[in-house]
Amino acid sequence: MNPITLTIIYLTIMMGPVITMSSSNLFVMWIGLEMNLLALIPLMINYSNPRSTEAATKYFLTQATASMILLFSILMNFKQLGLWTFQPETNNIIMTMTFASLAMKLGLAPFHSWLPEVTQGIKLKVGLLLLTWQKIAPLSILFQFYELLNPNLLISSAIVSVLIGAWNGLNQTQTRKILAYSSIAHMGWMISILPYNPSLTTLNLLIYIIMTIPMFLVFHTHSFTSITSVSLMWNKMPMALPMISLILLSTGGLPPLTGFLPKWAIINELMKNNNLSLATLMAMAALINLFFYTRLIYSTSLTTFPSNNNSKMYTHQNHMKNNNMLSPLMIMSTLMLPLSPLLL
């Protein structure tokens, strides 16, 4: 792709969430979401193969439907109140439609089915944008108007998202689908605490992005697209496997790694608000997540798979690709738990 075109696309992707977060006008927020949507599609179809075209088509149809519902709810609210912002007087049906459209954009259950398929069909570096940066703008809108939404609706969607993300991740062998279902589960955790303590939603999003970026960097640098490809790298790039193992355990929420911090804070906050049943259910779903992460680590790091390479001690110096961002991100994604008093 032309470098100038690529620069314009990335600038548009960066500006979309910034416009959405910095505006109080619903129509301008919608424009920021559309900038994000339309700028990401050229990156998806930059690699000419049928799978990426299919993924881009699914992404466009799903996001266009969500944008249409969101714009319709904004216009209905303007017709009712004459304002370009939601108010306590806004109709509950309008707010429900708004949440449904934002849930489609975030990949929350029950509007989650497009996310694993789209993530599987695109390159890893585009998938990183899809699972991290693209979540910021819809979450910022939810953050501004969460008080007007039905808490039971938010909690129901959160529970289903966490359970689906945990349960469907059990049988996956493709790393991109595993990361997609992990994203669905983490979105559920963020939404579950939104009615009680929205600052924890922001903390969870920040830590989720910090954990996801190094995982994608390792997978993209070494072209790990399936469990088999990860398994066969033990004799070529031995340092990659402990890195992946630590990040996966942190993502699963195993103490004392960084990923335990948001889960600990969210469960603590839910119990403070006398919501013991939801806290118990979320903790059980987190154990399912941790189980398939641990099983993935066992199959890739603790067993010796058949290898076509005759040398068991393969020289890997020439095959390791350095990334200056990886070391600090690895430290942040695994060793931030001692900073919990400061972050909380």
Contacts in CASP RR format, 6 or more apart in sequence:
PFRMAT RR
TARGET T0000
AUTHOR 0000-0000-0000
METHOD contacts of the structure
MODEL  1
MNPITLTIIYLTIMMGPVITMSSSNLFVMWIGLEMNLLALIPLMINYSNP
RSTEAATKYFLTQATASMILLFSILMNFKQLGLWTFQPETNNIIMTMTFA
SLAMKLGLAPFHSWLPEVTQGIKLKVGLLLLTWQKIAPLSILFQFYELLN
PNLLISSAIVSVLIGAWNGLNQTQTRKILAYSSIAHMGWMISILPYNPSL
TTLNLLIYIIMTIPMFLVFHTHSFTSITSVSLMWNKMPMALPMISLILLS
TGGLPPLTGFLPKWAIINELMKNNNLSLATLMAMAALINLFFYTRLIYST
SLTTFPSNNNSKMYTHQNHMKNNNMLSPLMIMSTLMLPLSPLLL
1 42 0 8 1.000
1 46 0 8 1.000
5 42 0 8 1.000
9 39 0 8 1.000
9 42 0 8 1.000
9 43 0 8 1.000
10 39 0 8 1.000
12 35 0 8 1.000
12 36 0 8 1.000
12 38 0 8 1.000
12 39 0 8 1.000
13 35 0 8 1.000
13 36 0 8 1.000
13 39 0 8 1.000
13 40 0 8 1.000
13 129 0 8 1.000
13 133 0 8 1.000
14 133 0 8 1.000
15 32 0 8 1.000
15 35 0 8 1.000
16 32 0 8 1.000
16 33 0 8 1.000
16 35 0 8 1.000
16 36 0 8 1.000
16 39 0 8 1.000
16 137 0 8 1.000
17 32 0 8 1.000
17 36 0 8 1.000
17 133 0 8 1.000
17 136 0 8 1.000
17 137 0 8 1.000
17 140 0 8 1.000
19 28 0 8 1.000
19 29 0 8 1.000
19 31 0 8 1.000
19 32 0 8 1.000
19 35 0 8 1.000
20 28 0 8 1.000
20 29 0 8 1.000
20 32 0 8 1.000
20 33 0 8 1.000
20 137 0 8 1.000
20 140 0 8 1.000
20 141 0 8 1.000
21 136 0 8 1.000
21 137 0 8 1.000
21 140 0 8 1.000
23 29 0 8 1.000
24 85 0 8 1.000
24 144 0 8 1.000
25 84 0 8 1.000
25 85 0 8 1.000
26 74 0 8 1.000
26 77 0 8 1.000
26 78 0 8 1.000
26 84 0 8 1.000
26 85 0 8 1.000
26 86 0 8 1.000
27 74 0 8 1.000
27 84 0 8 1.000
29 137 0 8 1.000
29 141 0 8 1.000
30 67 0 8 1.000
30 70 0 8 1.000
30 71 0 8 1.000
30 74 0 8 1.000
32 137 0 8 1.000
33 67 0 8 1.000
33 70 0 8 1.000
33 105 0 8 1.000
33 137 0 8 1.000
33 138 0 8 1.000
34 67 0 8 1.000
36 134 0 8 1.000
36 137 0 8 1.000
37 60 0 8 1.000
37 63 0 8 1.000
37 64 0 8 1.000
37 67 0 8 1.000
40 59 0 8 1.000
40 126 0 8 1.000
40 129 0 8 1.000
40 130 0 8 1.000
40 134 0 8 1.000
41 56 0 8 1.000
41 59 0 8 1.000
41 60 0 8 1.000
43 126 0 8 1.000
43 129 0 8 1.000
44 52 0 8 1.000
44 55 0 8 1.000
44 56 0 8 1.000
44 59 0 8 1.000
44 122 0 8 1.000
44 126 0 8 1.000
45 52 0 8 1.000
45 53 0 8 1.000
45 56 0 8 1.000
46 52 0 8 1.000
47 123 0 8 1.000
51 120 0 8 1.000
51 121 0 8 1.000
52 121 0 8 1.000
52 122 0 8 1.000
52 123 0 8 1.000
54 121 0 8 1.000
55 117 0 8 1.000
55 118 0 8 1.000
55 119 0 8 1.000
55 120 0 8 1.000
55 121 0 8 1.000
55 122 0 8 1.000
56 122 0 8 1.000
58 114 0 8 1.000
58 117 0 8 1.000
58 118 0 8 1.000
59 114 0 8 1.000
59 118 0 8 1.000
59 130 0 8 1.000
62 104 0 8 1.000
62 111 0 8 1.000
62 114 0 8 1.000
62 118 0 8 1.000
63 104 0 8 1.000
63 105 0 8 1.000
65 104 0 8 1.000
66 100 0 8 1.000
66 101 0 8 1.000
66 102 0 8 1.000
66 104 0 8 1.000
66 105 0 8 1.000
66 111 0 8 1.000
67 101 0 8 1.000
69 97 0 8 1.000
69 100 0 8 1.000
69 101 0 8 1.000
69 104 0 8 1.000
70 97 0 8 1.000
70 98 0 8 1.000
70 101 0 8 1.000
70 102 0 8 1.000
72 97 0 8 1.000
73 94 0 8 1.000
73 95 0 8 1.000
73 97 0 8 1.000
73 98 0 8 1.000
73 101 0 8 1.000
74 84 0 8 1.000
74 98 0 8 1.000
76 91 0 8 1.000
76 94 0 8 1.000
76 97 0 8 1.000
77 83 0 8 1.000
77 86 0 8 1.000
77 90 0 8 1.000
77 91 0 8 1.000
77 94 0 8 1.000
78 84 0 8 1.000
80 89 0 8 1.000
80 90 0 8 1.000
80 91 0 8 1.000
80 94 0 8 1.000
81 87 0 8 1.000
81 89 0 8 1.000
81 90 0 8 1.000
86 94 0 8 1.000
86 95 0 8 1.000
86 98 0 8 1.000
86 145 0 8 1.000
86 148 0 8 1.000
87 148 0 8 1.000
88 148 0 8 1.000
90 148 0 8 1.000
92 150 0 8 1.000
95 145 0 8 1.000
95 148 0 8 1.000
95 149 0 8 1.000
95 150 0 8 1.000
96 150 0 8 1.000
96 153 0 8 1.000
98 141 0 8 1.000
98 145 0 8 1.000
98 149 0 8 1.000
99 142 0 8 1.000
99 149 0 8 1.000
99 153 0 8 1.000
99 154 0 8 1.000
99 157 0 8 1.000
100 111 0 8 1.000
102 138 0 8 1.000
102 141 0 8 1.000
102 142 0 8 1.000
103 109 0 8 1.000
103 111 0 8 1.000
103 157 0 8 1.000
104 111 0 8 1.000
105 134 0 8 1.000
105 137 0 8 1.000
105 138 0 8 1.000
106 135 0 8 1.000
106 138 0 8 1.000
106 139 0 8 1.000
106 187 0 8 1.000
107 114 0 8 1.000
107 115 0 8 1.000
107 161 0 8 1.000
107 183 0 8 1.000
107 184 0 8 1.000
107 187 0 8 1.000
108 157 0 8 1.000
108 158 0 8 1.000
108 161 0 8 1.000
108 184 0 8 1.000
108 187 0 8 1.000
108 188 0 8 1.000
108 191 0 8 1.000
109 157 0 8 1.000
109 160 0 8 1.000
109 161 0 8 1.000
109 163 0 8 1.000
109 164 0 8 1.000
109 184 0 8 1.000
109 188 0 8 1.000
110 157 0 8 1.000
110 160 0 8 1.000
112 161 0 8 1.000
112 164 0 8 1.000
112 165 0 8 1.000
112 184 0 8 1.000
115 180 0 8 1.000
115 183 0 8 1.000
115 184 0 8 1.000
116 168 0 8 1.000
116 176 0 8 1.000
116 177 0 8 1.000
116 180 0 8 1.000
116 181 0 8 1.000
118 130 0 8 1.000
118 180 0 8 1.000
119 127 0 8 1.000
119 130 0 8 1.000
119 131 0 8 1.000
119 176 0 8 1.000
119 177 0 8 1.000
119 179 0 8 1.000
119 180 0 8 1.000
120 174 0 8 1.000
120 176 0 8 1.000
120 177 0 8 1.000
120 180 0 8 1.000
121 176 0 8 1.000
122 130 0 8 1.000
122 176 0 8 1.000
123 220 0 8 1.000
124 176 0 8 1.000
124 216 0 8 1.000
124 219 0 8 1.000
124 220 0 8 1.000
124 225 0 8 1.000
125 216 0 8 1.000
125 220 0 8 1.000
127 176 0 8 1.000
127 216 0 8 1.000
128 212 0 8 1.000
128 213 0 8 1.000
128 216 0 8 1.000
128 220 0 8 1.000
131 179 0 8 1.000
131 180 0 8 1.000
131 183 0 8 1.000
131 212 0 8 1.000
131 216 0 8 1.000
132 208 0 8 1.000
132 209 0 8 1.000
132 212 0 8 1.000
132 213 0 8 1.000
135 183 0 8 1.000
135 187 0 8 1.000
135 205 0 8 1.000
136 205 0 8 1.000
139 190 0 8 1.000
139 201 0 8 1.000
139 205 0 8 1.000
142 149 0 8 1.000
142 191 0 8 1.000
142 194 0 8 1.000
143 194 0 8 1.000
143 198 0 8 1.000
143 201 0 8 1.000
143 202 0 8 1.000
146 154 0 8 1.000
146 194 0 8 1.000
146 195 0 8 1.000
146 198 0 8 1.000
149 195 0 8 1.000
151 195 0 8 1.000
154 191 0 8 1.000
154 192 0 8 1.000
154 194 0 8 1.000
154 195 0 8 1.000
155 191 0 8 1.000
155 192 0 8 1.000
155 195 0 8 1.000
155 278 0 8 1.000
157 188 0 8 1.000
157 191 0 8 1.000
158 188 0 8 1.000
158 189 0 8 1.000
158 190 0 8 1.000
158 191 0 8 1.000
158 192 0 8 1.000
159 188 0 8 1.000
159 192 0 8 1.000
159 278 0 8 1.000
159 281 0 8 1.000
159 282 0 8 1.000
161 184 0 8 1.000
161 185 0 8 1.000
161 187 0 8 1.000
161 188 0 8 1.000
161 191 0 8 1.000
162 185 0 8 1.000
162 188 0 8 1.000
162 189 0 8 1.000
162 192 0 8 1.000
162 281 0 8 1.000
162 282 0 8 1.000
162 285 0 8 1.000
162 286 0 8 1.000
163 285 0 8 1.000
164 181 0 8 1.000
164 184 0 8 1.000
164 185 0 8 1.000
165 181 0 8 1.000
165 182 0 8 1.000
165 184 0 8 1.000
165 185 0 8 1.000
165 289 0 8 1.000
166 181 0 8 1.000
166 185 0 8 1.000
166 285 0 8 1.000
166 286 0 8 1.000
166 288 0 8 1.000
166 289 0 8 1.000
166 292 0 8 1.000
167 288 0 8 1.000
168 181 0 8 1.000
169 177 0 8 1.000
169 178 0 8 1.000
169 181 0 8 1.000
169 182 0 8 1.000
169 292 0 8 1.000
170 288 0 8 1.000
170 291 0 8 1.000
170 292 0 8 1.000
172 178 0 8 1.000
172 181 0 8 1.000
172 292 0 8 1.000
173 226 0 8 1.000
173 227 0 8 1.000
173 228 0 8 1.000
174 225 0 8 1.000
174 226 0 8 1.000
174 227 0 8 1.000
175 219 0 8 1.000
175 224 0 8 1.000
175 225 0 8 1.000
175 226 0 8 1.000
175 227 0 8 1.000
175 230 0 8 1.000
176 225 0 8 1.000
178 292 0 8 1.000
178 296 0 8 1.000
179 212 0 8 1.000
179 215 0 8 1.000
179 216 0 8 1.000
182 212 0 8 1.000
182 251 0 8 1.000
182 252 0 8 1.000
182 289 0 8 1.000
183 208 0 8 1.000
183 212 0 8 1.000
185 285 0 8 1.000
185 289 0 8 1.000
186 204 0 8 1.000
186 208 0 8 1.000
189 204 0 8 1.000
189 262 0 8 1.000
189 263 0 8 1.000
189 266 0 8 1.000
189 282 0 8 1.000
190 201 0 8 1.000
190 204 0 8 1.000
190 205 0 8 1.000
190 208 0 8 1.000
191 201 0 8 1.000
192 266 0 8 1.000
192 270 0 8 1.000
192 278 0 8 1.000
192 282 0 8 1.000
193 200 0 8 1.000
193 201 0 8 1.000
193 204 0 8 1.000
193 266 0 8 1.000
193 269 0 8 1.000
193 270 0 8 1.000
194 201 0 8 1.000
196 269 0 8 1.000
196 270 0 8 1.000
196 273 0 8 1.000
196 275 0 8 1.000
197 269 0 8 1.000
200 262 0 8 1.000
200 265 0 8 1.000
200 266 0 8 1.000
200 269 0 8 1.000
203 261 0 8 1.000
203 262 0 8 1.000
203 265 0 8 1.000
203 343 0 8 1.000
203 344 0 8 1.000
204 262 0 8 1.000
204 266 0 8 1.000
207 258 0 8 1.000
207 259 0 8 1.000
207 261 0 8 1.000
207 262 0 8 1.000
207 336 0 8 1.000
208 262 0 8 1.000
210 258 0 8 1.000
210 329 0 8 1.000
210 332 0 8 1.000
210 333 0 8 1.000
210 336 0 8 1.000
211 247 0 8 1.000
211 250 0 8 1.000
211 251 0 8 1.000
211 258 0 8 1.000
211 259 0 8 1.000
211 333 0 8 1.000
212 251 0 8 1.000
213 325 0 8 1.000
213 329 0 8 1.000
213 333 0 8 1.000
214 243 0 8 1.000
214 247 0 8 1.000
214 325 0 8 1.000
214 326 0 8 1.000
214 329 0 8 1.000
214 330 0 8 1.000
214 333 0 8 1.000
215 244 0 8 1.000
215 247 0 8 1.000
215 248 0 8 1.000
215 251 0 8 1.000
215 333 0 8 1.000
217 323 0 8 1.000
217 325 0 8 1.000
217 326 0 8 1.000
217 329 0 8 1.000
218 224 0 8 1.000
218 240 0 8 1.000
218 243 0 8 1.000
218 244 0 8 1.000
218 247 0 8 1.000
218 326 0 8 1.000
219 225 0 8 1.000
219 244 0 8 1.000
221 321 0 8 1.000
221 323 0 8 1.000
221 326 0 8 1.000
222 233 0 8 1.000
222 237 0 8 1.000
222 240 0 8 1.000
222 321 0 8 1.000
223 229 0 8 1.000
224 230 0 8 1.000
224 233 0 8 1.000
224 240 0 8 1.000
224 244 0 8 1.000
227 296 0 8 1.000
227 299 0 8 1.000
227 300 0 8 1.000
228 305 0 8 1.000
230 241 0 8 1.000
230 244 0 8 1.000
230 300 0 8 1.000
231 299 0 8 1.000
231 300 0 8 1.000
231 303 0 8 1.000
231 305 0 8 1.000
232 305 0 8 1.000
232 307 0 8 1.000
232 308 0 8 1.000
233 240 0 8 1.000
233 241 0 8 1.000
234 241 0 8 1.000
234 300 0 8 1.000
234 301 0 8 1.000
234 304 0 8 1.000
234 305 0 8 1.000
234 307 0 8 1.000
235 307 0 8 1.000
235 309 0 8 1.000
235 311 0 8 1.000
235 312 0 8 1.000
235 313 0 8 1.000
235 314 0 8 1.000
235 316 0 8 1.000
236 309 0 8 1.000
236 314 0 8 1.000
236 316 0 8 1.000
236 319 0 8 1.000
237 316 0 8 1.000
237 319 0 8 1.000
237 320 0 8 1.000
238 316 0 8 1.000
239 316 0 8 1.000
239 320 0 8 1.000
241 300 0 8 1.000
241 301 0 8 1.000
242 301 0 8 1.000
243 326 0 8 1.000
243 330 0 8 1.000
244 297 0 8 1.000
244 300 0 8 1.000
244 301 0 8 1.000
245 297 0 8 1.000
245 300 0 8 1.000
245 301 0 8 1.000
246 257 0 8 1.000
246 330 0 8 1.000
246 333 0 8 1.000
246 334 0 8 1.000
247 330 0 8 1.000
247 333 0 8 1.000
247 334 0 8 1.000
248 293 0 8 1.000
248 296 0 8 1.000
248 297 0 8 1.000
249 257 0 8 1.000
249 290 0 8 1.000
249 293 0 8 1.000
249 294 0 8 1.000
249 297 0 8 1.000
250 257 0 8 1.000
250 258 0 8 1.000
250 259 0 8 1.000
250 260 0 8 1.000
250 333 0 8 1.000
250 334 0 8 1.000
251 259 0 8 1.000
251 289 0 8 1.000
251 293 0 8 1.000
252 259 0 8 1.000
252 286 0 8 1.000
252 289 0 8 1.000
252 290 0 8 1.000
252 293 0 8 1.000
253 259 0 8 1.000
253 260 0 8 1.000
253 263 0 8 1.000
253 286 0 8 1.000
253 289 0 8 1.000
253 290 0 8 1.000
254 260 0 8 1.000
254 290 0 8 1.000
255 264 0 8 1.000
255 337 0 8 1.000
256 337 0 8 1.000
257 333 0 8 1.000
257 334 0 8 1.000
257 335 0 8 1.000
257 337 0 8 1.000
258 332 0 8 1.000
258 333 0 8 1.000
258 334 0 8 1.000
258 335 0 8 1.000
258 336 0 8 1.000
258 337 0 8 1.000
259 333 0 8 1.000
259 337 0 8 1.000
260 337 0 8 1.000
261 336 0 8 1.000
261 337 0 8 1.000
261 340 0 8 1.000
261 343 0 8 1.000
263 282 0 8 1.000
263 283 0 8 1.000
263 286 0 8 1.000
264 340 0 8 1.000
265 340 0 8 1.000
265 344 0 8 1.000
266 282 0 8 1.000
267 279 0 8 1.000
267 282 0 8 1.000
267 283 0 8 1.000
270 276 0 8 1.000
270 278 0 8 1.000
270 279 0 8 1.000
270 282 0 8 1.000
271 279 0 8 1.000
336 343 0 8 1.000
END
